[in-house]
């Protein structure tokens, strides 16, 4: 089936890895009444049609909603609604909420406050697809001085060198109300045997748990790695002083955008 889509959603449809993991999770998990929040072109509703009693597909953008309406018009168990799910009153409680989360660590993800509102319409034993995300960070030297996403199709888009192991610093469970403010101390063990003389950044990687056994790492349109600059730390000075670890405090607001990111060196020991 050929889908009508806006230019942005054409890029989403081209991400085959992203589509395949969502399709598999929907096939395994979907039943009953479904909400598709931020339905876009309607592709995830299309995957859910054979497994659902009824689907409410909400999309705020009029052009995208029009595309979804045309794409899904032959199916009697889908209603495409051009509305904002953050203040929409659903007539039935959901067995399943599909709410695709696209942005790394949910920092620039507008769906976060929307999902917090929609959860009150989820049945007590209902599920959310995806179930959760897990966020990890690692210390790096990088060739950028500003916050930058890495192009998953072009890994050379950001030059960087890892300086220590990844630290898993939180898990966001979408069945629970999301606490949007993040304020976490990241302790990194630095590999001082490396020739690099500076640490000047953090690389954040997000892993999406579609369900209990389907996990998806970054894809071209799903959670590209995010590089965040920090004040430069001299590894030569760390060696001289016998230091091995660095604590970086990172703060941001999920759904608040990249401008909410703040970092500071808290300790070197």
N, C-alpha and C positions, 0 to 999 in steps of 0.2 A: 504494500500500500504506500502510495506517495503522499506525504504530509505537506499541507500548506503551512508555512511558518514565516515569522519575521526573520530578518537577517541574523539576529542574535540566536534565535532558536534553531536556525539552520546549523549553526556551529554546534549547538547542543546535540542535535540529531546526528551529526557527523562523528560524535564521540562514541564509537561502538562499544568500547569497554564499559563505559558508564551505563549505556543502555542495557547491555547484557546482564550486569549484576542486578540492576533494578528489576528487569523482567523476571529473572530467576527468583528474587525475593518476593515479588508480587505473586508469582505463580504458587509459591509455597505458603504464603501467609494470608492472602486476601480472601475474605468471605463477607457476606452480609452487606451492611451499609458502609460505604466508603466515602471519605472526603479526600479529594485531591486538591491540596492547597498550593496555589501558584502553579496552575495546570499548564501554563504556556501553550504549546501547540496541541496539547491533549495526548501526548504519546504515552504517558504513564497510565492515564485513564483507559486508553486503548488496550494496554496490556492487562488491565484489571477487569475489563468488560466480561470475559468468559467466567470469571470467578466471583462476581458480585451480584447482589440483588439489586442494588441501586448505587449510583455514584453521583455525588455533588462535586462538580469540577469548578473551582473558583479561580478566576484570573482577573487581576485589577486592570491590566492594559487592554483597552478596547480592541486594538488590532489583533493582539494575540488571542483574545477571547473569540473574536470573529473567526480566526483560523481554526481554533479548537472546535467551534460549533460546526463548521463545515466538515472538518475531519471526522467528527463523531456523529454526524447527523443520521446515519443509518442504524444507530444502536438505540433501542428504546429504553435502556436502563441507565442512561447518562443524561444529566442536565448540566449544561455549561452556563455558568452565572458570571456575568461581568460585575464583580463586587469585591470589596476589601474584606477579607476573612477576619481581620482584627475587630470588626464591629458587626459582622453578619450574624443573624440569628438563624441557626439551623433547626429545621422542623423535626428532625430525628437525631438520636444519638448514634455515634459511629462505632462500628466494630473495628474499623481500621482507618487511620489517618496516614495518607501519603504526603509527605512534606519534604521534598528534596532540599538538602542542605548543600550548597555549592561552594561556600567560601571557607578558606583555611582558618581553623580555630573559631569559626563562626564570627569573626571580627567584623567583616563587612557583609554579613548575612542578614538581610531585612526580614527573613522568615522567623527569626528568633522571637521577637515580641508577638508576632502573629500566632505562632504555635503556642505560646504561653496562654493566649486568649482562647484558642480553639480547644485546648485540652479539657476544658470544662464540659465539652460536648462528647467526650470519649467515654464509652462504657467502662465500667470498673475493670472488666477483664479484656478491654480492647488493647490494640497494639498500634505502634507507630512505625512506619517504614520511612527512613532507616531507624533502627533501634537506638543508635548512639554514635558518637564519634570519640576517638581517643587522640589526644594531642601529645606530640613529643617535640623536644627542642634539643639542639646540639650547638656547641660553640664552634665558630668558624672564623677563618680569615676570608674576606670577600672583597671584590673589586667595586663595590657599590657604597655610596655614602648616603643613600636614601632607601626607604622601604621599597622592596622590589619583589614581584612574583617571578618565579622561574617558569619558563615555557617548557612544559613537559615534553613537547615534541622537539625541543632544541635545548638539550641540557647544557650547552655552552652559552646560553643566553645570560647566565650569571656565572662568572668564574669564582670558585670558592674552594677552600681546603678545610676539611673537618679537623678539629683539634681535640676531640674527645668523643666519648660515647653519647648516644642519644639518651635523654632523660624523659621518661613518660611522666607528664606533670598533671594531667587531669583527664577525666572521662565525663562526657556530658550525656546523660541519659534523657532521651526525648520523651519518655513516659512521665517524667517529673517536671515540675515547674523549673525553668532554667534561671539560675541566678546570673544575671547579665554582667555584673561587675566581677572582673577577675583581678586578683592581686596576689601574686605567687612569687616566692623566692626559688630560683633555680640554682641548684648546686651542681657545678660541672667539675669533673676531674679532668684536668688538662694533661695531654700527652706532651710532656716537655722534651721528649726525645726527637720530636719533629724539627726540621730546620726552620720552619716559619717563626718569625720573631714577634708577630703581633696577633692578638685576637681583637677583632673589631665588629663582630656581628653574631647574631643568633639565627639559625635556620629552624623554622617551625614546619613540621610535617603532620598532616591530619590523616587518620585512618578511619574510614566509614564502616560501621558495623551495620550492614543491611539487615541481618538477623543474627541468630546465635552462632551461625557457622559460615556466613558469607561476609568476608572483609575485603574492602577495596581501598587500595592506596591511591595516591594522586593519579588523575588522568588529565588529559588536556583541558577538560571543562569541569572537573570535580577536584576541588582542594589542591590547586598547584602549590608547591612549596613556597613559603614566604620567608624572605630574608629581612631581618630587622637590624639596623646598625646600633652599636653600643659604643660608649667611650672606649678608646683604645687602651688595651692592657698589654704591657710589655712582657713577653714571655722570658726575655733575657733577665729582666729584674726578678721575675718569679723564680727562675733558676738560681739566681744569685742569693736570694733570701730564703731559699729552701721551701718555697710555696708549691702547692700541688693542686689547689682547688680555688674556684672562683664562685661567688654567689652573686647572681644578677637578679634584681627585682624587676618583674615585668607586670605592667598594669594595662588593661584594655577593657572595653565594653563590648560584649557580644551583641552584634546588631548596631553598634554605634559608629562603626567605620574606622578606617586606618588612622584617622587623626586622633583617636583616643589612646593610641599606643604610647606608653612611656616606659623607659628603661633606666636603671641606674645600677652602678656597681655598689653592692652592699658590703662585700667582704672579700679579701684575698688572704688565704691561709695555707 
